[in-house]
Amino acid sequence: MRITSATKDNDPPNNLPMPEQPQSPSSPAGQNSRIPLWRALVYGLGSLAGLGGAGMNSLSLNIFNITLGVDVALITSAMGIVQFVGILLDPVIANFSDNFLSRWGRRRPLLMVGGVIGGLSFAAVWMFPPTGWSQHQYFLWYLGFSLVLNLGNSMYGAGYFALGIEIASDYQERTRVMAIRSYFSTIAALAGPWLFFLCQLSIFASALMGARWIGAIIGAVVIGAAIPCAIFTRERFVELVKKEAEPIKSPWEPVVNFFKTVISIGNNRYFWMLLGAAVTLCSGLSLFEQLGNYVTYFYVFHGDTVTGSQFTGWGNTLGVALSIFAIPLAQKLCNQLGKHVVLRMALGWMLLGSALKWWCYNPHYPYLIFVIPFFYSVGISSFWMILPAMQADVVDIDELRSGKRREAMFGAVTSLGFRASSAISIILMGLILKATGFVRALGGNQPPETFLRMRFLYSFAMAATLLISLLFIFKYDLTAKKMEDVRKELERRRANV
């Protein structure tokens, strides 16, 4: 969406003009910058549609590898394929969203359709026959429905990411909205680690039958969260887009536009700082955090998956409770110190917690597991609350320079980084697990050197990725004052369109 001619400077100017703002109710400049609480709550509710992704992370290996015995390399390969397909899919959907014209706006139709597809396909993943199939048949079933789920998540994610960027306009209000969203996100974080334990409850004939019921319930929650978000949230730039949107002329244009976007934001150093920090963190989580289940089940609890999954669930419940207290604290610190400063603090706190895993995952003292959430959960919940608010600031910097509003395309570039690193990490994770010497049939009787390798990777290798993530944002310096100057200049331009 083109606004006006833009500055050629990449960095925000320190002394932007501050003209009197027109008070036209039809322009963003005339809108109150504070979002009504109920609307922020509805937007936050939409984050529960992420339960599908949390469920896949929690159940995929636990059901297909640990329960069914499907080769871990097959399942991680399928997970990697899904991510690579998403790399091609996301820019197409993002470009479509940025230029889509409808009476319901650019984003909300994607939320509605994507949420329904995501909910139904997640429920279907677990409806396979419990016996009589070969490993490759399970692989194809998992891959097929994962690709459909990926389509729904891509549609929903593109709309939800972009809507989160444009829903609020000023520096502190963005932090407030993302804090509210984070409260809902903690519910998904709470549910994920409990899912395998719930599947093994005695009310189900088997863990596979439990997965069917849990999958259906989560699928319904995904749809139930997506529909209100699609109906009741509002977009700030609908009228501007109707004037400035560029229709798609060929099937290849979205991909071409995506690469043009990548090139045009190449000198936006703030975007690359945030992307580098986030991708490095996600790579470490994908590569090493799945080892946590194996360390817990087979090292700490000697192959007792029921007790191990129960401890995992309680540890995560404690982490969610701590996150609820951490979110308002992080929000307050952001207003006082700046978002970039608190983001560094969150990564450093996580780094310390990751190193402590070496001592706290101990078969002689299993309750030490509950020390880790005080570091890890507090840090990671703060990180994911602050990052979207900072990404919204970065999109404003891009609009100042380029004259375009392209939230979804920024989301697609971000998603490409996430998906590429995640796909590679997931595939490598299966290979790394094999390289540690882990043999599923041995259960908790793995050789000592196998457990040594697994524990080292889970604690210190993950800590190293957090250190790299921290270095990416070492020189990030977008302050509240700079962003307020940027906002006023952008509102003046939009009012002139």
Secondary structure, DSSP 8 states (H G I E B T S, - for coil): -B-S---S-SS--SS---------TTSGGGS-SS--HHHHHHHHHGGGGGHHHHHHHHHHHIIIIIIT---HHHHHHHHHHHHHHHHHHHHHHHHHHHH---TT-SSHHHHHHHHHHHHHHHHHHT-S-SSS--HHHHHHHHHHHHHHHHHHHHHHHHHHHHHHHHS--SHHHHHHHHHHHHHHHHHHHHHGGGHHHHHTSTTSSSHHHHHHHHHHHHHHHHHHHHHHHHHH---S-HHHHHHH-----STTHHHHHHHHHHHHTTT-HHHHHHHHHHHHHHHHIIIIITHHHHIIIIIISTT-HHHHHHHHHHHHHHHHHHHHHHHHHHHHHHHHH-HHHHHHHHHHHHHHHHHHHHHHS-TT-GGGGGGGGGTHHHHHHHHHHHHHHHHHHHHHHHHHHHSB--HHHHHHHHHHHHHHHHHHHHHHHHHHHHHTT--GGGTT---HHHHHHHHHIIIIIHHHHHHHHHHHTTT----HHHHHHHHHHHHHHHHT-
